[in-house]
Amino acid sequence: MQVVCLDLEGVLIPEIWIAFAERTGIAEFRRTTREEPDYDKLMRYRLGLLRQHGLKLKDIQDVIGGMAPMDGAKDFLDELRSRFQVIILSDTFYEFADPMMRQLGRPTLFCHKLVIDADGFVADYKLRQPNQKAHAVNALKSLNFQVMAAGDSYNDTGMLGAADAGFFIHPPESIVAQFPQFPVNHSYAELKANFDAASARLLAQVKA
């Protein structure tokens, strides 16, 4: 049995924080896991910015409500789900992701949770567990699943390294240079072809 694990932002949907930066005009929100590998440092930075500018959870949700998946993402995901079990492993939050999950046909999502105070501000965040993407892949492998995975950022590299076959899609060149072991894809068609080839190779290994 084979499972495909996908990152969410930058793979299937646009980066939420970049969209928020564009809507608010606050360029500092453009910083993502593509630039900052330390996730806690990045989130503390974001929470500080939200508080500094008096922005609440509803302000972020209003932006997300007007977003749509990337072109071709829904068709790509539907095709994958017709042949594999697919799990979205993301470092976003359930409070952010719901509108996107509806548009993508409700795929299974493992992510994190925000702590919201009585005034509607984001007071903190709670990780499902540190490095949850790699842990999820390893747990699936312990259940005798073969795992293929794709992502675009620093926080995906643990998942890609743990998978039986890991791929980048649309990564920045700075990350590609640091992790040359992961093949780079520039389109859903290219990634699908690589998943197909990896699937056949992994199945052949089981039969050998």
N, C-alpha and C positions, 0 to 999 in steps of 0.2 A: 504494500500500500504506500502511496506517495502523497505528500502534502506540500503545497506551495505556501510559503510565508512571504508577505509583502509589507514593506513600509507603506505609510499612507501619504504624508505630505511630501511633495516633490516627486512622487511616484504615481499616485492616482488623483490627488487633488493639489491645487496650488498651496504654497506655504501660507498658513493662516496668519502668522505674525507679519509677514511681508504685506499681505493684503491689509492688515490692520494699520501698518505704518503708512501705507498709501492713503487710506481713508482719513487717518488722523493728522497726517503731515508730520509725524514724529519719526524722523529717519532712524533713530536709535532702535526702534522695534524691528528693523530689517535684519538684525543680527540673529542668525539661526545656528543649528548644529553643523551647518556647512562651514561656518567660521570658528565656532567655539566647541571644542571637543568635551569640555567639562560641563555636563548637563546641569548640575546643581548651580554652578556659577552662572550659567546662562539664565536659569529660571529666577534666581535671586535678583539678577540684573533686571529682568522683565517685571517682576513684582514691584521692585523699587520704582521703576518708570511709571507703572500704572498708578501707584500711590501718589507719586510726585505730580502727575497730571490730573489726578482726581477721576480716573477712569475705572469703571466697574465691570463686572462680568457681563452685564447686559450690553454694554458698549461693544464688547468683543463679539457677543452672540449676534448683535445686529449686523455686524460686518459679515460674519459667517453665513447668516441667513440669505445674503445676497450672492454667495459664491456658488460655483458649479464645479463638478469634476473636470479634469483635464480632457481635452478633445480625444475621443477614442477610448477613454479609461473604462467606461461602463461596458462597452462591447468587448474590450480586452478581458475584463474581469469575468463577464458572463461566459466567454469562451473557455477561460481557464477553469471556471467552476463546473463546466459541463464534463470535464475530464479528470479534474483533481479536486481534493478537498483543499480549500483556500482559507488561510487565517491572516488577518491584518494584524501585524505587530507594530504598534506605534507608541511614540513618546508624547502623543497628544493626550487630551483629557476627555472623559465621557461628556463633560459639560460643553465641550466644543464640538464634538464629532457627530452628534446625532443628525443634524441636517444633511451632512455629507453621506452618512450611512443610508439614510432614506433614499437619496438619489442614486446610490450605488447598488440598491437592492438588498440592503441589510446583510452584508457579509459579516462573518464572525470577527469581532474586534477585541483585542486585548490591549488596554492602554491604562492610563493613570486617572487619579481623581483630584479635583481641586477642593480646597477648604475655603468656604465663602462666609464672611462675617455677617453680622446682623444688618449692616448697612449696604450689603451687596458688593463689597470689595473682595477681591481675591486675596485672602490673608496668608495662604500657604498652599502647598501641594503635597500629595501623598503618592509616592511611587508604589506600584504594585509590588515591585522588588527591584533593587539595583540590577542593572544589566538584564532586564527582563526578557529582552529579545533573544539573547543567547541562551538564557535559561529555558525559555519556551522551546527553542529548537532542540536543545539537549534532552528535554523531557519527552518530546515527540520521538526522538531517536531511541530513547530508552524503552518506548512502547513498540519498537520495531517498525517505525515509519521511516521511509527515505524522505529526506527533506531538501527541497530546492528553495532558494530565497533570493530576493532582489531588494535593493535599497539604493539610496543616493548620498548618504551623509556619514560623518564620523560615527554617529551612534548606531549605524547599521553594520559596522564592520565586525562586531562580535557575532552578530547573527549570521552574516555571510561566512565567517570563518568556521562557525559551528556546523553549518549546513553541509550536506553531502555535495551540493553544488551551489555556489554563491555568485551573484552577478550584480554589477552596478547598472543603473539606468539613469541617464541625465546627471551624472555627478560633476562637480567642479573639477577642473584640471588639477588643482592643488591636492585634492584627495586622491585622484587617480595616481599621481606621482608617488604618493606615500603607500598606496596599496595596489601595486601592479599585479598582484596575484588574482584579482577579481576582474573577469572580462567586462568590458564596457559596452553598453547598448545605448543606442540613440533613438530608438523607436520601440513601440509595443510589438510591431511585427518582428523586429530583430530579437527582442527578448523572448517572444513566443518560440521562435525558431531555436534559440538556445535552450529554453526549457524542454522542448521536444527532444533535442539531441541528448541532453542530460538525462531525461527520463529513460530514453532507450538504453543509454549506457549503464545507468544504475540497475535497470531491470536485467540486463545481460549479466551483470556481476552477480545477481542473486541466483540466476540459472546456472552459472558456471560451476 
